[in-house]
């Protein structure tokens, strides 16, 4: 297997020489569309060996092998001209009709990916150097299903400032433990309404495949039951590519805003069995989106609207595991009304409280994993406080959260007792406290801070000085 980190570092160093690419964010986008075309071509080559009549949706002259596969092929001005004048227009205006006159879903996906993608590179020689380096990776030969995830994680680790890109990434340890606990099975429809690069969807695929997929028919059923939606073009492109790498031939992923749909228009035919998601939080929704929701629940906070949306999509008896920030667990007004509705419609049986450094370096907000079932009200909530490893003060990009750390949670899950990490609260107590879900661990006492005599004297002097200043200000009024 190739050294992914080494290849990505080399690619980024090559691209830094191109005057047209400004900053790490644009480098991610450039690598994104290049990797996508490489993977599509690798998968096409695999399908051509399996199926005698297989024909790629990408015209032969636009396939990776035609313009990028030969290390001594077109380069310089000819390469730049080809990419800008032929490759991008050809893919953005791809013929999506199939041989029977219907719509080819895979062709639609490729067209939609490139409709929202740009080429910023200005130097055709550098484009040639980049594609030659990517040709060192054979996505078909790799036994590691996470090779694509490794590429994307490597890109994120190297960002000086992740900015909005951080919202598309949930640590693999978190996606895997959430998926294992909810345990989606073959035939159940799994949905992520803010799927980013597809971390939850690929975890669900792997969970189902290792337990239930034993035939071609099983594989086809799995493909039909994995659904996602993503607003932003870059993660949408990476998600589609990720699912194709996981042998989902035509990923059922939509490029669009899940919130921009009339709440009441989501009906029985749209309902799903399982939701796994880390919806965007800390951001305002697009203008007017909140009007899609009932008047008493209207807000511009994305996490709160996503909670309503997921409740609506889940069928009775359906299961969910989602990531929510502390800010969604508390607050008055609309926030309180949404939480009340949530606890009346769903059995929120478990909340796992995570340290606020789990999503470093992309966000430092404290987060929670909520596990719930739709169709019956909450009677009590069990809380579990996830602790940092011994001797570690916080998570970081070099010391991320590890799946092995959840072993104690899994051992406790089916044999629940209260302990220093676990406690339970009745629904009545929650209701009497304004439906506040931000319940601190009662077994952890606040540490009393001790001060030296010198510190106490300094604090006293500071207090006297503030009092004197206040008295002086009042005497002039």
ABEGO torsion letter per residue (X at the ends): XBBAAAAAAAAAAAAAABAABBEAAAAAAAAAAAAAAAAAAAAAAAAAAABAABBBABBAAABAAAAAABAABBBEAAAAAAAAAAAAAAAAABBABBAAGBBBAAAAAAAAAAAABBBABABAAAAAAAAAAAAABBAAABABAAAAAAAAAAAAAABABAEAAAAABBBAAAAAAAAAAAGBBBGBBBBBABAEAGAAAAAAAAAAAAAABABAAAAAAAAAABBBBBABAAAAAAAAAAAAAAGBABBBBBBEBAABBBAAABBAAABBABBBBBBBBGBBBBBGAAAABBAAABBABAAAAAAAAAAAABBBGBBBBBBBBAAAABEBEAAAAAAAAAAAABBBABBBBBBAAAAOAABABBBBBBBBBBGBBBABBBBBBBBBBBGBABBBAABBBBAAAAAAAAAAAABBBBBAABBBBBAAAAAAAGGBABBBBAABBBBBBBBBAAAAAAAAAAAAAAAAAAAAAAAAX
